[in-house]
């Protein structure tokens, strides 16, 4: 295998370098995650809290699945933009993807296709489905907003000024409180959440676009620039992998919605996903860090050790929230009643493993992307989704053996374990011959 890393005479990567690049992005993801938890906390205080939480959770899962290709804009921009030609090609690619995603959201929100997907495929109640479709209609502009945000974040990351990304997200959190306050009493639960989300993400995007415009200088020409077709060839495996990645919670929602405690399980799973997004989501940035920082083969070990330390700390925080901090965090902050807190205590505790799994997976995804082997990343996610789908018939046929949320978390963690194992095995098969070839 021909490596795209630099020769051995380049400086070694240090843990300090990784930390300076990674921790602002960690803060960024956590503040983004706080946005979803803040919305959940607001919906938990509405008159029909369970229905509002379930509808917003379903709307977010569907939206994230449909819009997931645009979430790779950050990674694609880091890898592709080298000059003005590739700058324009990447921008056109992002615009085309955003238009397609918005059209799909419109179909779900305004046509019978949405009724079929929510009522038949996902199996939610008519009341939850109607509220979710209203929220999806409000979220239609988001693909364009998040597309531009990811593009500008990628440009800023190329300059290694990741602190600016975190600052923009911090402003987003403040704007969210403002939009929730302005919308309280004027909109119902899911609509309030959707309007506040669109508003605060728009504020964040305006700010990061301003930063990119001020600090980024795109040269007239760069090395190995690609046109639109070249960008699409590199991006397509990452795009469909991202879509399949978001199919995981969608499939899990479809499975648990048909269990006896379906509506309660959907609401609880939405809350748990908010927390694991908060506590494990930062580890996804290892993919960008790997692509931006790795210069030699030995750097991978440095990043792996860094990832282990951070993931252990985040896993410990997950255990604290599930256990000793259950009442102050889930009760006082989130506004969940005692029955709901007891219902999701053990599923949330099991998610302490999730930060390590996400970190390992995305470090491997970053390695394959750096080597321009994005097809392996796509296949890993496809196999993971197929594994989940193969579990669906057995769960549907067998009598209930656990709560719906416990089933959801078991499927979620099992799928991540499989993807980590597959990517690790594929990397070993590629690296071992290269190492053997270098032995005299």
C-alpha positions in Angstrom: 0.0 0.0 0.0 1.3 3.5 -0.9 0.9 5.8 2.1 -0.1 9.4 1.7 1.7 10.4 4.9 4.9 12.4 4.8 8.4 11.0 5.0 10.1 10.0 8.3 12.1 13.2 8.4 9.0 15.3 9.3 8.6 16.3 13.0 7.0 13.8 15.3 3.4 14.6 16.4 3.1 15.4 20.1 0.2 15.0 22.5 0.3 18.8 23.0 -0.3 19.4 19.3 -3.2 17.0 19.3 -4.7 18.7 22.4 -4.5 22.2 21.1 -6.3 21.1 17.9 -8.8 18.7 19.5 -10.0 20.3 22.7 -11.6 23.4 21.1 -13.5 21.0 18.9 -14.4 18.9 21.9 -15.8 22.0 23.5 -17.6 22.8 20.2 -19.3 19.4 20.0 -20.3 19.5 23.7 -21.9 23.0 23.3 -23.7 21.7 20.2 -24.9 18.7 22.3 -26.0 21.1 25.1 -28.2 22.7 22.5 -30.2 19.5 22.1 -30.3 18.8 25.9 -31.5 22.4 26.5 -34.3 21.9 24.0 -35.2 18.6 25.6 -35.3 20.3 29.0 -37.6 22.9 27.6 -39.9 20.3 26.1 -39.9 18.3 29.3 -41.6 21.2 31.0 -44.5 21.5 28.5 -48.0 20.3 29.2 -47.7 17.1 27.1 -44.0 16.4 27.8 -43.8 12.7 26.7 -45.5 13.4 23.4 -43.4 16.5 22.8 -40.2 14.7 23.6 -41.1 11.7 21.5 -42.1 13.9 18.5 -39.0 16.1 18.6 -36.8 13.0 19.0 -38.4 11.3 16.0 -38.1 14.6 14.0 -34.4 15.0 14.9 -33.6 11.3 14.1 -35.3 11.7 10.7 -33.8 15.1 10.0 -30.3 14.0 11.0 -30.6 10.9 8.8 -31.7 12.8 5.7 -29.3 15.7 6.3 -26.3 13.6 7.3 -24.4 13.9 4.0 -23.9 17.6 4.8 -22.3 16.7 8.1 -19.2 15.6 6.1 -18.6 19.1 4.7 -16.0 19.8 7.4 -14.0 16.7 6.5 -14.4 17.1 2.8 -13.3 20.7 2.9 -10.2 19.9 4.9 -9.2 17.2 2.5 -10.1 18.9 -0.8 -9.7 22.7 -0.7 -6.2 23.5 -1.9 -6.8 26.5 -4.3 -9.5 28.5 -5.9 -10.5 25.7 -8.3 -11.0 23.1 -5.6 -12.6 25.9 -3.4 -15.3 26.4 -6.1 -15.7 22.7 -6.7 -16.2 21.9 -3.0 -18.7 24.8 -2.6 -20.8 23.6 -5.6 -20.8 20.1 -4.2 -22.1 21.3 -0.9 -24.8 23.4 -2.5 -26.0 20.5 -4.6 -26.2 18.2 -1.6 -28.0 20.9 0.5 -30.6 21.3 -2.3 -31.2 17.6 -2.5 -31.6 17.3 1.3 -34.0 20.2 1.5 -36.2 18.6 -1.2 -36.3 15.3 0.7 -37.3 17.1 3.9 -40.1 18.8 2.0 -41.4 15.4 0.8 -41.5 14.1 4.3 -43.1 17.2 5.7 -45.8 18.0 3.1 -46.6 14.8 1.1 -48.1 11.4 1.9 -44.6 10.0 1.8 -44.1 11.5 5.2 -47.2 9.8 6.6 -45.9 6.5 5.2 -42.4 6.8 6.7 -43.6 8.0 10.1 -46.8 5.9 10.5 -45.8 2.7 8.7 -42.1 2.4 8.7 -41.3 4.0 12.1 -44.6 3.0 13.6 -45.2 6.0 15.8 -48.7 7.1 16.9 -50.6 9.5 14.6 -50.3 12.3 17.2 -46.5 12.0 17.4 -46.2 11.7 13.6 -48.2 14.9 13.0 -46.1 16.9 15.5 -42.9 15.4 14.0 -43.9 16.5 10.5 -44.6 20.0 11.6 -41.1 20.1 13.2 -39.5 18.8 10.0 -41.3 21.5 7.9 -39.7 24.1 10.1 -36.2 22.5 9.8 -36.2 22.6 5.9 -33.7 25.5 5.7 -31.2 23.8 8.0 -29.3 21.8 5.2 -28.2 25.1 3.6 -27.3 26.6 6.9 -25.3 23.5 8.2 -23.8 23.1 4.8 -22.3 26.6 4.8 -21.3 26.1 8.5 -19.4 22.9 7.8 -17.6 24.4 4.7 -16.5 27.4 6.8 -15.5 25.2 9.7 -13.3 23.2 7.4 -11.6 26.3 6.1 -11.0 27.5 9.6 -9.7 24.1 10.7 -7.1 24.2 7.9 -5.6 27.3 9.6 -5.7 25.3 12.9 -7.8 28.1 14.5 -10.3 25.7 16.0 -10.9 27.9 19.0 -13.0 30.2 16.7 -15.3 27.3 15.9 -15.9 26.8 19.6 -16.5 30.5 20.1 -19.2 30.5 17.4 -20.9 27.5 19.0 -20.8 29.2 22.4 -22.7 32.1 20.9 -25.1 29.6 19.4 -26.0 28.3 22.9 -26.7 31.8 24.1 -28.9 32.5 21.1 -30.8 29.2 21.8 -31.9 30.5 25.2 -33.1 33.7 23.6 -35.1 31.9 20.9 -36.7 29.5 23.5 -37.6 32.5 25.7 -39.1 34.4 22.8 -41.1 31.3 21.5 -42.4 30.1 24.9 -46.1 30.3 25.0 -46.3 31.2 21.3 -45.5 27.7 19.9 -46.2 24.2 21.0 -43.5 21.7 22.1 -41.9 20.3 18.9 -42.4 23.5 16.9 -40.8 25.5 19.7 -37.8 23.2 19.6 -37.5 23.3 15.8 -37.7 27.1 15.6 -35.2 27.6 18.4 -32.8 25.1 16.7 -33.0 26.8 13.3 -32.5 30.2 14.8 -29.5 29.4 16.9 -27.7 27.4 14.2 -28.2 30.3 11.8 -26.6 32.7 14.3 -23.6 30.3 14.6 -23.2 30.0 10.8 -23.2 33.7 10.3 -20.4 34.1 12.9 -18.2 31.2 11.6 -18.7 32.5 8.0 -17.4 35.9 9.1 -14.3 34.3 10.8 -13.5 32.2 7.7 -13.8 35.3 5.4 -11.4 37.2 7.7 -8.7 34.7 8.3 -8.7 32.2 5.3 -6.6 33.0 2.3 -7.2 30.7 -0.7 -4.3 30.6 -3.1 -4.9 30.9 -6.9 -3.7 27.3 -7.4 -2.8 24.4 -5.1 -1.2 21.0 -5.3 -3.3 18.2 -6.7 -6.5 20.2 -6.9 -9.7 18.4 -8.0 -12.6 19.6 -10.0 -16.3 18.9 -9.1 -16.1 15.3 -10.4 -12.9 14.7 -8.3 -14.5 16.0 -5.2 -17.5 13.8 -5.7 -15.4 10.7 -6.2 -13.6 11.4 -2.9 -16.7 12.5 -1.0 -19.3 9.9 -2.1 -18.1 7.1 0.2 -18.0 9.5 3.1 -21.5 10.9 2.2 -23.3 7.6 2.0 -21.4 6.4 5.1 -22.6 9.4 7.0 -26.2 8.7 5.8 -25.9 5.1 6.9 -24.4 6.1 10.2 -27.5 8.1 10.9 -29.7 5.2 9.8 -28.6 3.4 13.0 -30.8 5.5 15.4 -33.5 5.5 12.7 -33.6 1.7 12.6 -33.5 1.5 16.4 -36.4 3.9 16.7 -38.4 1.8 14.2 -37.6 -1.3 16.3 -38.4 0.1 19.8 -41.5 2.1 18.7 -43.3 -1.3 18.2 -42.5 -2.6 21.7 -45.2 -2.4 24.5 -43.5 0.7 26.0 -42.9 2.3 22.6 -43.7 6.0 23.2 -41.9 6.0 26.6 -38.9 4.2 25.0 -38.8 6.8 22.2 -38.8 9.7 24.7 -36.2 8.1 26.9 -34.0 7.1 24.0 -34.1 10.7 22.8 -32.9 11.9 26.2 -30.1 9.3 26.4 -29.0 10.1 22.8 -28.8 13.8 23.9 -26.4 12.8 26.7 -24.2 10.4 24.7 -24.0 13.0 21.9 -22.8 15.5 24.6 -20.3 13.0 26.2 -19.2 10.9 23.3 -19.8 13.2 20.3 -16.5 15.1 20.8 -14.6 11.9 19.9 -15.9 12.2 16.4 -13.5 15.0 15.9 -10.6 12.5 15.9 -11.4 11.9 12.2 -10.6 15.6 11.4 -7.7 15.7 13.8 -6.2 12.6 12.2 -6.5 14.1 8.7 -5.1 17.5 9.7 -2.3 16.4 12.0 -0.9 13.0 11.0 2.4 13.4 9.2 4.0 10.0 9.7 3.0 6.4 10.5 4.1 6.7 14.2 1.7 9.6 14.8 -1.2 7.2 14.8 -0.1 5.7 18.1 0.2 9.1 19.6 -3.4 9.9 18.6 -4.6 6.5 19.8 -3.1 7.1 23.3 -4.6 10.6 23.4 -8.0 9.2 22.4 -7.9 6.5 25.2 -7.3 9.1 27.9 -10.0 11.5 26.8 -12.6 8.7 26.3 -12.0 7.3 29.8 -12.7 10.7 31.3 -15.9 11.1 29.2 -17.0 7.6 30.1 -16.5 8.4 33.8 -18.7 11.5 33.4 -21.4 9.3 31.9 -21.4 7.0 34.9 -21.6 9.9 37.3 -24.7 11.3 35.6 -26.3 7.8 35.5 -25.5 7.3 39.2 -24.6 9.9 41.9 -25.7 12.9 39.8 -28.9 11.3 38.5 -31.2 13.5 40.5 -29.4 16.9 40.2 -28.7 16.5 36.4 -31.7 14.4 35.1 -34.1 15.7 37.7 -33.3 19.3 38.5 -31.7 20.3 35.2 -33.6 18.2 32.7 -36.9 18.2 34.6 -37.5 14.5 34.3 -39.7 12.9 36.9 -38.5 10.0 39.2 -40.1 7.3 37.1 -38.4 8.4 33.9 -35.0 8.8 35.7 -35.3 5.2 37.1 -36.3 4.0 33.6 -33.2 5.2 31.9 -30.6 4.9 34.7 -29.0 1.6 33.7 -29.2 2.2 29.9 -27.4 5.5 30.4 -24.8 3.8 32.6 -24.1 1.2 29.9 -23.3 4.1 27.5 -20.0 4.7 29.5 -18.4 2.5 26.9 -19.6 4.6 24.0 -17.0 7.4 24.1 -14.2 4.9 23.7 -16.0 3.1 20.8 -16.7 6.4 19.0 -13.1 7.5 19.5 -11.6 4.3 18.1 -14.0 4.2 15.2 -13.4 7.8 14.1 -9.6 7.6 14.6 -9.7 4.6 12.2 -12.0 6.5 9.8 -9.6 9.4 9.8 -6.7 7.1 9.0 -8.6 5.5 6.0 -9.6 9.0 4.8 -6.0 10.2 5.0 -5.0 7.2 2.9 -7.8 8.1 0.4 -9.4 4.7 1.2 -12.9 6.1 1.9 -14.6 3.1 0.3 -13.6 1.0 3.3 -15.3 3.5 5.6 -18.5 3.2 3.5 -18.5 -0.5 3.6 -18.0 -0.6 7.4 -21.1 1.5 8.0 -23.1 -0.5 5.5 -22.3 -3.8 7.2 -23.2 -2.2 10.6 -26.7 -1.2 9.4 -27.2 -4.6 7.8 -26.3 -6.2 11.2 -29.0 -4.1 12.9 -31.6 -4.9 10.3 -30.9 -8.6 10.8 -31.7 -8.2 14.5 -35.1 -6.6 13.8 -37.1 -9.8 13.0 -36.0 -11.6 16.1 -36.8 -8.7 18.4 -40.3 -8.4 16.7 -41.1 -12.1 17.1 -39.7 -12.8 20.6 -41.7 -11.6 23.6 -40.4 -8.5 25.3 -37.3 -9.4 27.4 -36.3 -5.9 28.5 -37.4 -2.2 28.4 -37.5 -0.6 25.0 -34.6 1.8 26.0 -32.5 -1.1 27.2 -33.0 -2.8 23.8 -32.1 0.4 22.0 -28.9 0.9 23.9 -27.9 -2.8 23.4 -28.3 -2.4 19.7 -26.5 0.9 19.6 -23.4 -0.3 21.4 -23.4 -3.6 19.6 -23.4 -1.9 16.2 -20.4 0.3 17.3 -18.4 -2.6 18.5 -18.9 -4.3 15.2 -17.8 -1.3 13.2 -14.7 -0.7 15.4 -13.7 -4.4 15.0 -14.2 -4.3 11.2 -12.1 -1.2 10.6 -9.4 -2.3 13.0 -9.1 -5.7 11.2 -9.0 -4.0 7.7 -6.3 -1.6 8.9 -4.2 -4.5 10.2 -4.4 -6.3 6.9 -3.2 -3.2 5.1 -0.5 -2.1 7.5 1.1 -5.5 8.2 2.4 -6.0 4.6 3.7 -2.5 4.5 5.6 -3.0 7.8 7.0 -6.4 6.5 8.1 -4.8 3.3 10.2 -2.3 5.3 12.0 -5.0 7.3 15.5 -5.6 5.8 
